[in-house]
């Protein structure tokens, strides 16, 4: 158990809908990262927040947005969902920035029908 | 464009064999190199974060070396066991880029 929690574990929804994925980092960790893993794809970095501020952006679509709240938990919002958005979404946290090891949550499996 | 390459893509070894694989990354603006182990149906788990040229790190039967001047890192597993079967990912952090660039991983299968 890494200490990072993600909810929900599974999510099934329809195209065009909007969903919110939630992540609670390990106690004391200031950075939160979001990743997407699609079928047969590697780990794709989406976005990083550090202590409430956006720190780095990866291959995040404009339909997706994220934020980190004062209590350091983070939410990833996915809107106008398409079939291709079906994937495993991981959240990870680290004490400081990107030179620190990241602790991954169990992931949220999103299925768009 | 920053690119991280891992080789081989996959590897099958017998229990007890020692093995190694490579992570290649740009040699400029180096800041850190991460290794993660990712077992099927689980989440990636950090093995090492390496920052200094010539660094060697060890965790049990797994060790890693780093050459920042030529842009590569090796991961070694001594006496592979079936429980070592996993995908091993490396990720490169360039100080001016603020994000980890991930390789596609080496998938290791250890046959009993």
Backbone of each chain as ProteinMPNN parsed JSONL, in Angstrom:
{"seq_chain_A": "XXXXXXXXXXXXXXXXXXXXXXXXXXXXXXXXXXXXXXXXXXXXXXXXXXXXXXXXXXXXXXXXXXXXXXXXXXXXXXXXXXXXXXXXXXXXXXXXXXXXXXXXXXXXXXXXX", "coords_chain_A": {"N_chain_A": [[0.845, -1.191, 0.0], [0.744, 2.04, -1.071], [-0.009, 4.375, 0.147], [-1.282, 6.301, -1.275], [-4.455, 7.224, -2.315], [-7.168, 6.503, -4.498], [-10.241, 7.32, -5.953], [-13.175, 6.8, -7.964], [-12.69, 3.173, -7.991], [-13.477, 1.868, -10.258], [-15.162, 3.004, -13.187], [-17.882, 3.417, -15.204], [-19.179, 4.82, -18.046], [-20.956, 6.88, -20.43], [-20.408, 7.971, -23.849], [-19.738, 11.431, -24.358], [-20.297, 12.226, -21.808], [-19.35, 13.572, -18.534], [-16.809, 13.12, -16.111], [-15.387, 12.835, -12.805], [-12.339, 12.208, -11.326], [-10.767, 11.253, -8.341], [-8.061, 11.942, -6.101], [-6.068, 11.244, -3.3], [-3.125, 12.281, -1.882], [-0.105, 10.792, -0.433], [0.412, 11.279, 3.055], [1.918, 14.321, 3.773], [3.082, 14.619, 1.284], [3.605, 16.909, -1.351], [3.391, 17.144, -4.065], [1.327, 16.161, -6.791], [0.643, 13.909, -9.372], [-0.81, 13.12, -12.509], [-1.567, 10.357, -14.569], [-2.127, 8.577, -17.627], [-2.995, 5.387, -18.772], [-3.468, 3.724, -21.587], [-4.836, 0.966, -23.524], [-2.276, -1.17, -24.51], [-0.511, 0.93, -24.507], [2.148, 2.951, -23.194], [2.936, 4.55, -20.068], [1.39, 7.594, -19.868], [2.133, 10.843, -19.168], [0.11, 13.278, -17.731], [-0.437, 15.677, -16.12], [0.992, 17.776, -13.546], [0.721, 18.862, -10.191], [1.873, 21.065, -7.687], [1.746, 21.722, -4.417], [-0.732, 23.009, -4.733], [-0.422, 24.501, -7.031], [-0.232, 24.482, -10.61], [2.383, 22.646, -12.02], [3.689, 21.236, -14.082], [2.953, 20.251, -17.438], [1.727, 17.668, -19.452], [0.761, 15.431, -21.953], [-1.991, 16.367, -21.989], [-5.372, 16.525, -22.829], [-7.488, 19.183, -24.093], [-10.057, 18.83, -23.239], [-9.788, 17.789, -20.795], [-9.198, 18.524, -17.378], [-7.579, 19.599, -14.364], [-7.158, 19.953, -10.807], [-5.635, 20.999, -7.725], [-6.392, 20.933, -4.378], [-6.588, 23.009, -1.339], [-6.224, 21.158, 0.782], [-4.563, 19.402, -0.37], [-5.507, 17.248, -1.827], [-6.423, 15.986, -5.061], [-8.216, 16.479, -8.121], [-9.208, 15.084, -11.196], [-10.761, 16.097, -14.02], [-12.734, 14.915, -16.59], [-14.153, 15.591, -19.624], [-16.809, 15.624, -22.127], [-16.617, 12.949, -23.026], [-14.968, 10.421, -24.924], [-14.823, 7.31, -26.771], [-12.179, 6.576, -26.932], [-11.064, 7.539, -24.628], [-11.196, 5.679, -22.73], [-9.427, 4.062, -20.285], [-6.777, 3.342, -17.918], [-6.374, 5.351, -15.193], [-3.887, 6.785, -13.405], [-2.899, 8.188, -10.311], [-0.195, 9.812, -8.758], [2.054, 10.595, -6.071], [4.53, 12.771, -4.621], [7.122, 13.8, -2.337], [8.506, 16.212, -2.839], [9.453, 17.833, -5.741], [9.871, 16.744, -9.158], [12.239, 15.31, -9.045], [12.056, 13.6, -6.994], [11.133, 10.328, -5.779], [8.166, 8.773, -6.966], [5.007, 7.866, -5.673], [2.579, 5.62, -6.411], [-0.962, 5.515, -6.805], [-3.713, 3.1, -6.709], [-5.115, 3.348, -9.064], [-7.736, 4.343, -11.369], [-10.101, 2.727, -13.212], [-11.426, 3.595, -16.176], [-14.185, 3.23, -18.222], [-15.58, 3.94, -21.239], [-18.551, 3.855, -22.859]], "CA_chain_A": [[0.0, 0.0, 0.0], [1.619, 3.204, -1.231], [-0.517, 5.517, 0.903], [-2.032, 7.159, -2.193], [-5.763, 6.635, -2.562], [-7.889, 6.998, -5.659], [-11.635, 6.888, -6.07], [-13.543, 5.42, -7.673], [-11.807, 2.157, -8.576], [-13.992, 1.614, -11.602], [-16.155, 3.968, -13.614], [-18.405, 3.118, -16.526], [-20.019, 5.935, -18.43], [-21.264, 6.925, -21.866], [-19.752, 9.043, -24.606], [-20.314, 12.753, -24.161], [-20.461, 12.538, -20.387], [-18.233, 14.163, -17.78], [-16.538, 12.406, -14.863], [-14.328, 13.385, -11.941], [-11.536, 11.225, -10.61], [-10.227, 11.889, -7.148], [-6.807, 11.38, -5.6], [-5.508, 11.778, -2.06], [-1.706, 11.904, -1.849], [0.445, 10.352, 0.852], [0.544, 12.352, 4.034], [3.172, 15.069, 3.673], [3.504, 14.835, -0.104], [3.07, 18.159, -1.889], [3.171, 17.011, -5.512], [0.418, 15.143, -7.314], [0.793, 13.696, -10.811], [-1.835, 12.293, -13.15], [-1.101, 9.587, -15.713], [-3.103, 7.765, -18.344], [-2.455, 4.216, -19.443], [-4.444, 3.11, -22.485], [-4.493, -0.391, -23.953], [-1.051, -1.292, -25.302], [0.285, 2.159, -24.469], [2.911, 3.158, -21.969], [2.414, 5.516, -19.103], [1.396, 8.936, -20.442], [2.035, 11.89, -18.158], [-0.899, 14.285, -18.058], [-0.26, 16.977, -15.459], [1.514, 17.755, -12.182], [0.482, 19.986, -9.308], [2.743, 21.134, -6.518], [1.213, 22.605, -3.373], [-1.869, 23.781, -5.226], [-0.145, 25.207, -8.289], [0.175, 23.639, -11.723], [3.844, 22.686, -12.14], [4.107, 20.754, -15.407], [1.861, 19.737, -18.247], [2.139, 16.693, -20.455], [-0.155, 15.262, -23.08], [-3.366, 16.452, -21.483], [-6.299, 17.093, -23.8], [-8.207, 20.373, -23.612], [-11.293, 18.366, -22.597], [-9.431, 17.327, -19.452], [-8.642, 19.556, -16.5], [-7.283, 19.092, -13.022], [-6.829, 20.949, -9.801], [-5.211, 20.505, -6.423], [-7.082, 21.743, -3.386], [-5.738, 23.367, -0.19], [-5.847, 19.992, 1.601], [-3.625, 18.716, -1.27], [-6.085, 16.233, -2.69], [-6.521, 16.465, -6.438], [-9.274, 15.929, -8.956], [-9.027, 15.126, -12.646], [-12.058, 16.171, -14.67], [-12.698, 14.499, -17.991], [-15.458, 15.954, -20.168], [-17.101, 15.242, -23.522], [-15.856, 11.701, -23.118], [-14.957, 9.645, -26.155], [-14.456, 5.904, -26.557], [-10.719, 6.497, -26.785], [-10.648, 7.968, -23.293], [-11.187, 4.498, -21.864], [-8.037, 3.846, -19.879], [-6.494, 3.322, -16.483], [-5.829, 6.651, -14.799], [-3.138, 6.714, -12.152], [-2.413, 9.365, -9.605], [1.002, 9.545, -7.969], [2.462, 11.757, -5.283], [5.907, 12.787, -4.14], [7.353, 14.788, -1.287], [8.808, 17.493, -3.464], [9.22, 17.882, -7.174], [10.011, 15.59, -10.041], [13.439, 14.52, -8.783], [11.744, 12.673, -5.902], [10.406, 9.139, -6.215], [6.725, 8.929, -6.965], [4.228, 6.771, -5.108], [1.395, 5.521, -7.248], [-2.202, 4.964, -6.298], [-4.157, 1.873, -7.366], [-5.676, 3.647, -10.371], [-9.175, 4.308, -11.656], [-10.352, 2.151, -14.545], [-12.543, 4.285, -16.822], [-14.695, 2.61, -19.437], [-16.539, 4.794, -21.92], [-19.327, 3.002, -23.784]], "C_chain_A": [[0.885, 1.247, 0.0], [1.218, 4.382, -0.354], [-1.264, 6.519, 0.043], [-3.372, 6.472, -2.467], [-6.416, 7.302, -3.766], [-9.308, 6.464, -5.607], [-12.239, 7.502, -7.33], [-12.522, 4.443, -8.27], [-12.192, 1.9, -10.027], [-15.066, 2.64, -11.903], [-16.581, 3.585, -15.027], [-19.37, 4.231, -16.881], [-20.2, 5.932, -19.948], [-20.509, 8.062, -22.542], [-20.495, 10.357, -24.384], [-20.45, 13.164, -22.712], [-19.209, 13.154, -19.783], [-18.069, 13.376, -16.486], [-15.441, 13.123, -14.096], [-13.651, 12.247, -11.212], [-10.842, 11.951, -9.459], [-8.989, 11.16, -6.642], [-6.432, 12.056, -4.286], [-4.058, 11.329, -1.959], [-1.32, 11.323, -0.497], [0.558, 11.548, 1.774], [1.919, 13.014, 3.894], [3.654, 15.317, 2.26], [2.822, 16.076, -0.67], [2.74, 18.073, -3.385], [2.185, 15.893, -5.82], [0.585, 15.109, -8.826], [-0.376, 12.848, -11.302], [-1.259, 11.652, -14.405], [-2.275, 8.839, -16.333], [-2.389, 6.563, -18.942], [-3.568, 3.58, -20.276], [-3.95, 1.726, -22.886], [-3.257, -0.344, -24.838], [-0.23, -0.006, -25.371], [1.066, 2.203, -23.175], [2.221, 4.162, -21.076], [2.525, 6.919, -19.717], [1.192, 9.962, -19.329], [1.026, 12.936, -18.605], [-0.56, 15.638, -17.447], [0.28, 16.765, -14.047], [1.097, 19.026, -11.46], [1.438, 19.905, -8.134], [2.159, 22.183, -5.567], [0.143, 23.555, -3.92], [-1.669, 24.462, -6.562], [0.211, 24.2, -9.394], [1.67, 23.782, -11.94], [4.318, 22.264, -13.52], [2.914, 20.139, -16.118], [2.416, 18.775, -19.273], [1.123, 16.644, -21.568], [-1.612, 15.313, -22.651], [-4.243, 17.155, -22.506], [-6.995, 18.312, -23.206], [-9.508, 20.001, -22.918], [-11.041, 17.911, -21.157], [-8.904, 18.518, -18.647], [-8.409, 18.951, -15.129], [-7.101, 20.259, -12.077], [-6.373, 20.244, -8.535], [-5.744, 21.48, -5.385], [-6.166, 22.057, -2.204], [-5.361, 22.179, 0.699], [-4.961, 19.025, 0.818], [-4.236, 17.558, -2.059], [-6.297, 16.844, -4.077], [-7.682, 15.787, -7.145], [-8.919, 16.112, -10.42], [-10.418, 15.064, -13.262], [-11.919, 15.853, -16.146], [-14.083, 14.789, -18.566], [-15.57, 15.562, -21.637], [-16.397, 13.929, -23.864], [-16.051, 10.992, -24.451], [-14.534, 8.218, -25.83], [-12.967, 5.761, -26.261], [-10.197, 6.96, -25.445], [-10.662, 6.805, -22.309], [-9.745, 4.127, -21.556], [-7.988, 3.65, -18.372], [-5.829, 4.651, -16.148], [-5.188, 6.5, -13.433], [-2.885, 8.113, -11.612], [-1.17, 8.931, -8.845], [1.313, 10.785, -7.153], [3.929, 11.645, -4.91], [6.058, 13.91, -3.132], [7.565, 16.163, -1.897], [8.479, 17.427, -4.93], [9.603, 16.603, -7.882], [11.292, 14.802, -9.815], [13.236, 13.565, -7.61], [10.969, 11.483, -6.429], [8.91, 9.372, -6.053], [6.069, 7.658, -6.428], [2.884, 6.757, -5.819], [0.197, 4.972, -6.482], [-2.62, 3.737, -7.091], [-4.792, 2.101, -8.735], [-7.195, 3.634, -10.381], [-9.335, 3.79, -13.074], [-11.597, 2.818, -15.105], [-12.913, 3.552, -18.1], [-15.77, 3.528, -20.006], [-17.247, 3.949, -22.983], [-20.062, 3.843, -24.824]], "O_chain_A": [[1.661, 1.483, 0.926], [2.019, 5.29, -0.133], [-1.824, 7.485, 0.563], [-3.416, 5.289, -2.808], [-6.24, 8.495, -4.015], [-9.542, 5.306, -5.262], [-11.858, 8.604, -7.725], [-11.6, 4.856, -8.974], [-11.338, 1.739, -10.899], [-15.787, 3.091, -11.013], [-15.751, 3.447, -15.926], [-20.274, 4.55, -16.109], [-19.656, 5.078, -20.649], [-20.035, 8.992, -21.888], [-21.718, 10.383, -24.243], [-20.695, 14.335, -22.419], [-18.161, 13.246, -20.423], [-19.051, 13.009, -15.842], [-14.672, 13.906, -14.655], [-14.302, 11.426, -10.565], [-10.399, 13.092, -9.588], [-8.88, 9.938, -6.74], [-6.474, 13.281, -4.17], [-3.782, 10.13, -1.951], [-2.098, 11.355, 0.457], [0.772, 12.677, 1.335], [2.948, 12.339, 3.898], [4.543, 16.141, 2.049], [1.619, 16.272, -0.494], [1.917, 18.833, -3.897], [2.206, 14.83, -5.2], [0.658, 16.15, -9.479], [-0.864, 11.97, -10.59], [-0.566, 12.294, -15.195], [-3.263, 8.518, -15.673], [-1.321, 6.694, -19.541], [-4.493, 2.974, -19.735], [-2.804, 1.36, -22.626], [-3.197, 0.426, -25.796], [0.656, 0.117, -26.216], [0.695, 1.572, -22.185], [1.079, 4.561, -21.306], [3.622, 7.373, -20.044], [0.177, 9.934, -18.633], [1.087, 13.423, -19.735], [-0.413, 16.629, -18.162], [0.059, 15.721, -13.432], [1.113, 20.118, -12.028], [1.769, 18.821, -7.652], [2.094, 23.37, -5.887], [0.125, 24.744, -3.602], [-2.625, 24.949, -7.166], [0.871, 23.194, -9.138], [2.181, 24.898, -12.035], [5.242, 22.862, -14.072], [2.002, 19.59, -15.5], [3.449, 19.035, -19.889], [0.676, 17.676, -22.069], [-2.377, 14.389, -22.929], [-3.909, 18.237, -22.991], [-7.085, 18.463, -21.987], [-10.014, 20.767, -22.098], [-11.983, 17.678, -20.399], [-8.244, 19.405, -19.19], [-8.98, 17.916, -14.786], [-6.915, 21.401, -12.497], [-6.675, 19.073, -8.301], [-5.569, 22.693, -5.502], [-5.099, 21.458, -2.067], [-4.292, 22.186, 1.308], [-4.649, 17.94, 1.308], [-3.55, 16.947, -2.879], [-6.342, 18.064, -4.233], [-8.074, 14.67, -6.807], [-8.401, 17.151, -10.829], [-11.159, 14.103, -13.054], [-11.1, 16.439, -16.854], [-15.081, 14.287, -18.051], [-14.586, 15.222, -22.294], [-15.682, 13.826, -24.861], [-17.143, 10.971, -25.018], [-13.969, 7.944, -24.771], [-12.554, 4.933, -25.449], [-9.013, 6.795, -25.15], [-10.19, 6.937, -21.18], [-8.943, 3.905, -22.463], [-8.986, 3.771, -17.663], [-4.829, 5.023, -16.763], [-5.837, 6.143, -12.449], [-2.688, 9.073, -12.358], [-1.103, 7.808, -8.346], [0.89, 11.889, -7.496], [4.495, 10.552, -4.889], [5.251, 14.838, -3.074], [6.907, 17.138, -1.533], [7.385, 17.025, -5.325], [9.652, 15.527, -7.286], [11.422, 13.704, -10.356], [14.141, 12.803, -7.267], [10.232, 11.601, -7.408], [8.457, 10.064, -5.141], [6.515, 6.541, -6.692], [2.153, 7.748, -5.827], [0.327, 4.09, -5.632], [-1.946, 3.369, -8.053], [-4.987, 1.148, -9.489], [-7.845, 3.015, -9.539], [-8.774, 4.345, -14.018], [-12.695, 2.634, -14.58], [-12.062, 3.287, -18.95], [-16.748, 3.849, -19.331], [-16.613, 3.403, -23.886], [-20.76, 3.297, -25.678]]}, "seq_chain_B": "XXXXXXXXXXXXXXXXXXXXXXXXXXXXXXXXXXXXXXXXXXXXXXXXXXXXXXXXXXXXXXXXXXXXXXXXXXXXXXXXXXXXXXXXXXXXXXXXXXXXXXXXXXXXXXXX", "coords_chain_B": {"N_chain_B": [[13.276, 17.221, -29.204], [12.676, 15.332, -26.374], [13.66, 12.07, -25.644], [13.243, 8.851, -24.333], [14.655, 5.727, -24.331], [14.217, 2.245, -24.016], [15.777, -0.9, -23.724], [16.147, -4.5, -23.833], [12.894, -4.709, -25.466], [11.377, -6.782, -24.47], [11.964, -9.65, -22.409], [12.859, -12.964, -21.726], [13.748, -15.11, -19.199], [15.398, -17.771, -17.385], [14.687, -19.029, -14.125], [17.017, -18.067, -11.7], [18.869, -17.097, -13.514], [20.971, -14.29, -14.23], [20.327, -10.96, -15.216], [20.179, -8.044, -17.364], [19.149, -4.748, -18.283], [18.719, -1.846, -20.417], [18.524, 1.694, -20.222], [18.248, 4.486, -22.185], [18.961, 7.923, -22.517], [18.684, 11.508, -23.118], [21.8, 13.236, -22.945], [22.126, 15.811, -22.166], [21.32, 18.548, -19.946], [20.768, 16.947, -17.728], [19.071, 15.819, -14.849], [17.805, 13.933, -13.128], [17.319, 10.366, -12.901], [14.908, 7.929, -12.973], [13.937, 4.681, -11.842], [11.391, 2.269, -12.118], [9.297, -0.403, -11.047], [6.832, -2.459, -12.416], [4.333, -4.459, -11.769], [2.046, -6.801, -13.201], [-1.365, -5.895, -13.109], [-0.984, -4.326, -10.919], [0.272, -1.274, -9.349], [2.798, 1.025, -10.551], [5.976, 0.915, -8.911], [8.437, 2.568, -7.106], [11.898, 2.035, -7.658], [14.582, 3.096, -7.785], [15.99, 6.397, -7.545], [18.209, 8.249, -9.302], [20.907, 10.489, -9.35], [23.562, 11.298, -9.633], [26.421, 11.226, -11.759], [27.955, 8.156, -12.412], [26.845, 6.988, -10.255], [25.794, 4.254, -8.222], [23.237, 2.099, -7.306], [21.567, -0.066, -5.0], [19.204, -2.603, -4.278], [18.451, -5.188, -2.548], [18.505, -7.901, -4.678], [18.577, -6.393, -6.909], [20.155, -3.932, -8.84], [21.44, -0.75, -9.966], [23.097, 1.297, -12.376], [24.56, 4.429, -13.398], [25.284, 6.554, -16.098], [25.746, 9.65, -16.869], [27.057, 11.208, -18.695], [27.245, 9.859, -21.099], [24.674, 9.167, -21.38], [23.109, 6.87, -20.357], [21.618, 4.22, -18.429], [21.946, 1.255, -16.528], [20.035, -1.523, -15.476], [20.307, -4.138, -13.247], [19.539, -7.503, -12.505], [20.152, -9.921, -10.213], [20.354, -13.422, -10.149], [17.595, -14.128, -11.013], [14.176, -14.356, -10.01], [10.892, -15.904, -10.139], [9.094, -14.036, -9.074], [10.188, -11.651, -9.818], [9.212, -11.061, -12.242], [7.931, -8.635, -14.272], [7.219, -5.338, -15.581], [9.794, -3.125, -16.239], [10.386, 0.169, -15.792], [11.952, 3.143, -16.921], [12.55, 6.596, -16.242], [13.251, 9.865, -17.246], [14.471, 12.927, -16.049], [14.799, 16.12, -17.029], [16.292, 19.032, -15.98], [15.416, 21.472, -16.991], [12.959, 20.986, -17.969], [10.966, 20.185, -16.335], [9.357, 17.89, -16.169], [8.832, 14.338, -15.961], [10.1, 12.159, -18.38], [8.994, 9.297, -19.758], [10.133, 5.981, -20.453], [9.161, 3.157, -22.538], [9.417, 0.788, -21.297], [10.841, -2.359, -20.16], [9.797, -5.584, -20.491], [9.9, -8.187, -18.326], [10.027, -11.662, -18.034], [10.227, -14.318, -15.887], [10.936, -17.591, -15.918], [9.977, -20.44, -14.021]], "CA_chain_B": [[12.313, 16.327, -28.529], [13.334, 14.455, -25.432], [13.227, 10.71, -25.857], [13.858, 7.841, -23.474], [14.513, 4.42, -24.96], [14.587, 1.107, -23.179], [16.001, -2.145, -24.474], [15.226, -4.885, -24.896], [11.473, -4.455, -25.191], [10.956, -7.868, -23.59], [13.045, -10.573, -22.053], [12.448, -14.176, -21.016], [14.922, -15.769, -18.618], [15.113, -18.876, -16.474], [14.942, -18.765, -12.711], [18.428, -18.186, -11.364], [19.698, -16.322, -14.446], [21.125, -12.867, -13.989], [19.944, -10.249, -16.432], [20.286, -6.595, -17.281], [18.57, -4.004, -19.388], [19.287, -0.521, -20.631], [17.703, 2.894, -20.426], [19.035, 5.543, -22.835], [18.294, 9.219, -22.371], [19.553, 12.607, -23.578], [22.862, 13.494, -21.971], [22.172, 17.226, -21.787], [20.335, 18.999, -18.951], [20.389, 15.838, -16.853], [18.785, 16.153, -13.456], [17.57, 12.698, -12.377], [16.851, 9.2, -13.646], [14.091, 7.075, -12.096], [13.571, 3.308, -12.224], [10.182, 1.763, -11.469], [8.925, -1.774, -11.34], [5.387, -2.459, -12.562], [3.802, -5.808, -11.898], [0.721, -6.866, -13.825], [-2.531, -5.643, -12.249], [-0.626, -3.486, -9.759], [0.719, 0.073, -9.705], [4.262, 1.153, -10.576], [6.603, 1.072, -7.6], [9.777, 3.128, -7.293], [13.087, 1.262, -7.278], [15.697, 4.006, -7.533], [16.137, 7.693, -8.185], [19.653, 8.439, -9.395], [21.176, 11.864, -9.744], [24.984, 11.603, -9.844], [27.153, 10.415, -12.717], [28.728, 7.117, -11.749], [26.059, 6.478, -9.131], [25.334, 2.87, -8.228], [22.306, 1.881, -6.196], [21.244, -1.483, -4.861], [18.086, -2.958, -3.399], [18.377, -6.645, -2.626], [19.193, -8.479, -5.847], [18.458, -5.442, -8.018], [21.055, -2.788, -8.737], [21.416, 0.125, -11.139], [24.228, 2.203, -12.546], [24.19, 5.627, -14.139], [26.311, 7.297, -16.823], [25.034, 10.826, -17.398], [27.826, 11.809, -19.794], [26.884, 9.17, -22.339], [23.207, 9.068, -21.402], [22.493, 5.558, -20.186], [21.57, 3.581, -17.118], [21.693, -0.176, -16.579], [19.406, -2.17, -14.323], [20.75, -5.528, -13.157], [18.875, -8.377, -11.543], [21.012, -11.076, -9.977], [19.604, -14.609, -9.731], [16.17, -13.795, -11.199], [13.148, -15.213, -9.431], [9.601, -15.664, -10.811], [8.446, -12.814, -8.563], [10.783, -10.479, -10.482], [8.493, -10.837, -13.493], [7.29, -7.317, -14.218], [7.765, -4.372, -16.532], [10.717, -2.197, -15.574], [10.293, 1.456, -16.481], [12.824, 4.222, -16.488], [12.02, 7.924, -16.546], [14.328, 10.855, -17.249], [14.06, 14.274, -15.671], [15.708, 17.2, -17.406], [16.011, 20.133, -15.065], [14.75, 22.601, -17.639], [11.727, 20.505, -18.586], [10.011, 20.077, -15.235], [8.507, 16.699, -16.145], [9.49, 13.061, -16.23], [9.863, 11.539, -19.675], [8.998, 7.864, -19.466], [10.348, 4.972, -21.476], [8.051, 2.215, -22.692], [9.632, -0.318, -20.382], [11.3, -3.7, -20.53], [8.94, -6.585, -19.85], [10.712, -9.344, -17.931], [9.321, -12.869, -17.592], [11.165, -15.282, -15.319], [10.319, -18.922, -15.909], [10.458, -21.28, -12.908]], "C_chain_B": [[13.096, 15.388, -27.619], [12.764, 13.056, -25.579], [13.976, 9.778, -24.915], [13.607, 6.485, -24.114], [14.968, 3.32, -24.025], [14.757, -0.134, -24.057], [16.5, -3.234, -23.531], [13.784, -4.541, -24.519], [10.93, -5.532, -24.254], [12.07, -8.892, -23.458], [12.451, -11.77, -21.311], [13.707, -14.848, -20.491], [14.455, -16.916, -17.728], [15.416, -18.441, -15.044], [16.416, -19.006, -12.411], [19.355, -17.431, -12.297], [19.847, -14.897, -13.916], [20.861, -12.142, -15.298], [20.162, -8.751, -16.257], [19.598, -5.967, -18.473], [18.984, -2.545, -19.312], [18.217, 0.547, -20.761], [18.62, 3.957, -21.025], [18.251, 6.84, -22.806], [19.228, 10.315, -22.886], [20.59, 12.932, -22.506], [22.947, 14.961, -21.555], [21.061, 17.541, -20.785], [19.878, 17.89, -18.008], [20.131, 16.347, -15.447], [18.587, 14.889, -12.623], [17.083, 11.6, -13.313], [16.143, 8.282, -12.658], [13.963, 5.683, -12.699], [12.358, 2.884, -11.411], [9.949, 0.335, -11.917], [7.404, -1.817, -11.355], [4.922, -3.872, -12.813], [2.405, -5.746, -12.494], [-0.363, -6.695, -12.772], [-2.186, -4.878, -10.964], [-0.228, -2.101, -10.252], [2.236, 0.099, -9.769], [4.801, 1.456, -9.181], [8.047, 1.528, -7.813], [10.861, 2.156, -6.833], [14.207, 2.215, -6.865], [15.425, 5.361, -8.166], [17.623, 8.013, -8.144], [19.941, 9.822, -9.939], [22.637, 12.123, -10.108], [25.607, 10.669, -10.867], [28.007, 9.398, -11.976], [28.02, 6.483, -10.564], [25.752, 4.995, -9.328], [24.405, 2.708, -7.057], [21.904, 0.416, -6.187], [20.084, -1.664, -3.904], [17.916, -4.459, -3.526], [19.18, -7.166, -3.799], [19.181, -7.544, -7.054], [19.427, -4.283, -7.789], [20.988, -1.983, -10.023], [22.656, 0.985, -11.157], [23.808, 3.34, -13.451], [25.415, 6.249, -14.795], [25.616, 8.475, -17.487], [25.767, 11.436, -18.588], [27.471, 11.174, -21.133], [25.388, 8.871, -22.419], [22.663, 7.648, -21.344], [22.542, 5.121, -18.732], [21.29, 2.104, -17.334], [20.988, -0.612, -15.314], [19.798, -3.636, -14.361], [19.883, -6.279, -12.157], [19.72, -9.64, -11.429], [20.15, -12.255, -9.53], [18.1, -14.398, -9.803], [15.255, -14.846, -10.586], [11.823, -14.94, -10.147], [8.911, -14.386, -10.334], [9.078, -11.528, -9.105], [10.084, -10.166, -11.795], [7.668, -9.565, -13.382], [7.792, -6.511, -15.409], [8.598, -3.376, -15.754], [10.776, -0.924, -16.416], [11.393, 2.384, -16.002], [12.2, 5.542, -16.932], [13.121, 8.945, -16.314], [13.763, 12.226, -16.9], [15.149, 15.237, -16.083], [15.329, 18.411, -16.584], [15.246, 21.283, -15.684], [13.369, 22.225, -18.164], [10.597, 20.325, -17.575], [9.094, 18.865, -15.296], [9.332, 15.456, -16.459], [9.114, 12.591, -17.624], [10.05, 10.041, -19.485], [9.361, 7.039, -20.687], [9.149, 4.036, -21.532], [8.239, 0.955, -21.862], [10.248, -1.546, -21.02], [10.452, -4.69, -19.761], [9.775, -7.833, -19.579], [9.807, -10.48, -17.478], [10.375, -13.858, -17.118], [10.451, -16.616, -15.2], [10.888, -19.779, -14.782], [11.151, -22.543, -13.41]], "O_chain_B": [[14.05, 14.737, -28.043], [11.549, 12.869, -25.632], [15.186, 9.903, -24.726], [12.462, 6.137, -24.407], [15.977, 3.45, -23.331], [13.992, -0.375, -24.991], [17.187, -2.947, -22.551], [13.504, -4.134, -23.392], [10.131, -5.249, -23.361], [12.98, -8.977, -24.283], [11.648, -11.612, -20.391], [14.63, -15.125, -21.257], [13.281, -17.014, -17.371], [16.282, -17.602, -14.797], [16.989, -20.017, -12.815], [20.497, -17.147, -11.939], [18.96, -14.374, -13.241], [21.148, -12.67, -16.372], [20.311, -8.259, -15.139], [19.48, -6.577, -19.536], [19.516, -2.072, -18.308], [17.151, 0.324, -21.335], [19.651, 4.291, -20.441], [17.042, 6.861, -23.038], [20.423, 10.081, -23.069], [20.294, 12.906, -21.311], [23.748, 15.317, -20.69], [20.011, 16.898, -20.771], [18.737, 17.892, -17.545], [20.864, 17.185, -14.923], [19.141, 14.78, -11.529], [16.513, 11.868, -14.371], [16.709, 7.904, -11.632], [13.89, 5.529, -13.918], [12.29, 3.097, -10.2], [10.347, -0.075, -13.008], [6.75, -1.295, -10.452], [5.083, -4.418, -13.904], [1.678, -4.769, -12.315], [-0.292, -7.271, -11.687], [-2.998, -4.796, -10.043], [-0.375, -1.792, -11.434], [2.898, -0.711, -9.119], [4.171, 2.155, -8.386], [8.782, 0.94, -8.606], [10.759, 1.541, -5.772], [14.714, 2.15, -5.745], [14.731, 5.467, -9.178], [18.226, 8.044, -7.071], [19.292, 10.274, -10.883], [22.924, 13.081, -10.827], [25.356, 9.464, -10.851], [28.704, 9.743, -11.021], [28.536, 5.552, -9.946], [25.487, 4.541, -10.441], [24.723, 3.119, -5.942], [21.9, -0.253, -7.22], [19.98, -0.993, -2.877], [17.318, -4.949, -4.484], [20.38, -6.913, -3.91], [19.722, -7.882, -8.107], [19.507, -3.728, -6.694], [20.529, -2.481, -11.051], [23.199, 1.355, -10.116], [22.823, 3.236, -14.182], [26.447, 6.448, -14.153], [24.979, 8.328, -18.53], [25.149, 12.115, -19.408], [27.403, 11.849, -22.16], [24.907, 8.372, -23.436], [21.849, 7.259, -22.181], [23.366, 5.571, -17.936], [20.502, 1.733, -18.204], [21.294, -0.139, -14.219], [19.641, -4.302, -15.385], [19.537, -5.755, -11.099], [19.969, -10.332, -12.416], [19.313, -12.112, -8.638], [17.406, -14.478, -8.79], [15.523, -16.047, -10.636], [11.642, -13.858, -10.706], [8.219, -13.728, -11.112], [8.556, -10.438, -8.874], [10.332, -9.122, -12.398], [6.814, -9.439, -12.505], [8.676, -6.949, -16.146], [8.161, -2.847, -14.732], [11.161, -0.944, -17.585], [11.726, 2.407, -14.817], [11.419, 5.585, -17.883], [13.831, 8.894, -15.31], [12.71, 12.625, -17.398], [16.269, 15.195, -15.572], [14.154, 18.769, -16.509], [14.514, 21.993, -14.995], [12.681, 23.064, -18.744], [9.42, 20.316, -17.935], [8.126, 18.808, -14.539], [10.369, 15.514, -17.12], [7.943, 12.622, -18.003], [11.124, 9.578, -19.102], [8.956, 7.348, -21.808], [8.246, 4.104, -20.699], [7.319, 0.146, -21.739], [10.188, -1.748, -22.233], [10.391, -4.648, -18.532], [10.293, -8.455, -20.507], [8.927, -10.286, -16.64], [11.302, -14.195, -17.855], [9.473, -16.745, -14.463], [12.102, -19.851, -14.593], [11.612, -23.355, -12.606]]}, "name": "protein", "num_of_chains": 2, "seq": "XXXXXXXXXXXXXXXXXXXXXXXXXXXXXXXXXXXXXXXXXXXXXXXXXXXXXXXXXXXXXXXXXXXXXXXXXXXXXXXXXXXXXXXXXXXXXXXXXXXXXXXXXXXXXXXXXXXXXXXXXXXXXXXXXXXXXXXXXXXXXXXXXXXXXXXXXXXXXXXXXXXXXXXXXXXXXXXXXXXXXXXXXXXXXXXXXXXXXXXXXXXXXXXXXXXXXXXXXXXXXXXXX"}
